[in-house]
Amino acid sequence: MSAIANGGGRRAENASAARTAQMFGTRQRVSLLALTLFLASCVTPKDVQHHVIISVKDQKLALLEREKLVATYPVSTSKYGLGDWRGSYRTPLGEMEIAQKIGDGMPAGTVFKDRRRTGEIVLPNALGRDPIVSRILWLRGREAQNANAFGRDIYIHGTPEERNLGLPVSYGCVRMSSNDVIKLYEMVGLGAQVTIVDVPLDTVVPELASIKRAGVFGARL
């Protein structure tokens, strides 16, 4: 009788342990699901509506929303030409994306060094000054031909040298006026597609060609 009782007790203990393990496993799965949903809610959605196209040939940038032309802006790409090898100071070609945005809410002309505010503000065309100002859109390459872009710190950023926009005078980045880069920064999100080409802008943005034929094309739309 004692052996039978002991055997029954062990079976009851085993069943209890199994129920406890099952409950613990269920709680674990629920906790894991809750954590997954929480982390997913914290991820910034990728911007798939906007597309930035930069023409080195024209020294212009076009912003498209759902493939419809929104605006064009004068820019400045590298004085050293095109390329992506480290230390070249050249502007890379091809498909990229906006990896990071830096400068939320900062006044126009805010100076950045190593992507940190210095506390200084530089006015447009200040003599002898050529820092990165206002906003930074840090680019990440999507192709072999621009794989080094992020590591080379290739940005779209503001420049105080607004008198040189429309000319290739940068050290690899894409420069814009402070007002223009702030507008662009506010419209595009992380993950937005950026394409840099060495052909006229109207060959890759058909809507621009139509506008030019109609004789109403200007620096802004």
Order of alpha helices (4+ residues) and beta strands (2+ residues): alpha-beta-beta-beta-beta-beta-beta-beta-beta-beta-alpha-beta-alpha
